[in-house]
Amino acid sequence: RLLKAFKRIFVFLNIIRKKEVKIAFIFAAHAFSFYEKGIMVFLANIFRKKSFIFPRSGFAVEDLKTGWKRRYYKFVFKHASYVVCQGENWKKTFEDVYKKKSSKFIVIKNWFNIKDFRFPNKTASKKVELLFLGWVDKNKGIFDLINAVNKFSKSLPDFKLNICGGGADFETAQKQVTNLNLNSKIIFHGWVGGDIKKEQLANADIFVLPSYAEGLPNSMLEAMLAKSAVVVSDVGSIPEVIKNGENGFVYPKGQVEPLKNALEQLILDEQLRNDVALRGYKTVVEKHNIKNVEKSLISLMKD
């Protein structure tokens, strides 16, 4: 991994030093990803090029608990032209690291080119389909989800949960499902992409993301574009997008009972499910369309 990082930094160096290159857009996750991208920000600064860094991981909060990592974030923010935050909560978090408010911290939420986002027609099914799409990992709340489903598995027969993804806890999650006799209700598909991913999103009546940390998850926004009703935990910038009971359901992370209640309510009430899904779709179209951020980004690039 270290060798690949050095190769990417070397490629970036060869590009950023070119006279015709004026601006760098740099997207970073947490931990090693942020360390690598921070070097790129510093290199852009050395060559007097404008840099936009886009922190994109909810687990950045874990980095910020460690002194030297917190100082490194501050160093990166100091040398970046702009720090593009996914929501007001992240803006405040990063300003606290920087120890002062600054015009370099701006909020531009995730965007999509809506016209290019097309999903296949939903496959007719008598069962209500739930979808988990992401890392099969305890930090993504996979065991909370399995436990929530187990609570209503016998009282609500006409549903199934598709789990699409892989990760450190994939086999453990499969064993838990087997031990709870839920194999007929919970289906593991492994990682999916391309047309298969679009089919899963299109067929999902309910999308669920019980994560313990997020920035602002694209998977949630994609599900809303696919007109799925979403049930998500109250982490990162999610509460700034989802208004509980209106365009989705938000519940306190790590709490199985409210997760179970939200899923149960949506499974039982088709009209509510459709209304929430439609309002969610309108939210993404109106507030996360690339057209809405083009002017802001262009203005900042010209500044």
Salt bridges, closest charged atoms under 4 A:
GLU36 OE2 - ARG8 NE 2.71
GLU62 OE2 - LYS65 NZ 3.15
ASP63 OD1 - LYS69 NZ 3.99
GLU95 OE2 - LYS91 NZ 3.13
ASP96 OD2 - LYS92 NZ 3.25
ASP205 OD1 - LYS122 NZ 3.23
GLU214 OE2 - LYS140 NZ 2.55
GLU222 OE1 - LYS197 NZ 3.09
GLU240 OE1 - LYS109 NZ 3.69
GLU257 OE1 - LYS151 NZ 3.75
GLU257 OE2 - LYS260 NZ 3.77
GLU264 OE1 - LYS260 NZ 3.26
